[in-house]
Amino acid sequence: MSRHAKFITGIVLVAVGLAVWRFMSEPAGVPLGTPLSAETPESGSIVRGQASMVSRLQRSTDHEPLTDGLNERTLVGTKWERDGFGLEFGADGRLLIGGRERAQWRVEGSRVRLYRDRTGEEHWLDIVGNKLMWKGQEIGRVP
């Protein structure tokens, strides 16, 4: 990775860290020590927001998506095609091409890694909602 890319990555990580810290810190207008269940006119929406955030965090620890986008569970059994080249995401991380197992796959964050351990070959697909993208081009889902 180039120095420029490392620098940009570092800045992005610091910005994300600061945003998380700011979001998770004590909300303005709610005195320290106020129980989360205390609902005042000033803090009611904040408390409900915190409860919603806790619920979302609990779901994420259960490996469920926070959005309706694609994930490791919803990709299994789906078929995709672009320019006559078709992929099928099989169970247990098996990638089928032309009906035959050719490689493995797994979801890593908002991307899908397609790889062959034997050869070291790998490719990445981006998950954008319910779409898969390869090199900025959408891959069509086959019904």
KAHU-V427703 format. One record per run of one state. SS is the DSSP state (helix for helix, strand for strand, loop for the rest). FROM is the first residue (numbers start at 1). LEN is the number of residues. If there is no record, write none. Layout:
# KAHU-V427703
[[SS	FROM	LEN] [SS	FROM	LEN]]
This chain:
# KAHU-V427703
[[loop	1	2] [helix	3	22] [loop	25	19] [helix	44	18] [loop	62	10] [helix	72	4] [loop	76	3] [strand	79	4] [loop	83	2] [strand	85	5] [loop	90	1] [helix	91	3] [strand	94	4] [loop	98	2] [strand	100	9] [loop	109	2] [strand	111	5] [loop	116	6] [strand	122	7] [loop	129	2] [strand	131	4] [loop	135	2] [strand	137	6] [loop	143	1]]
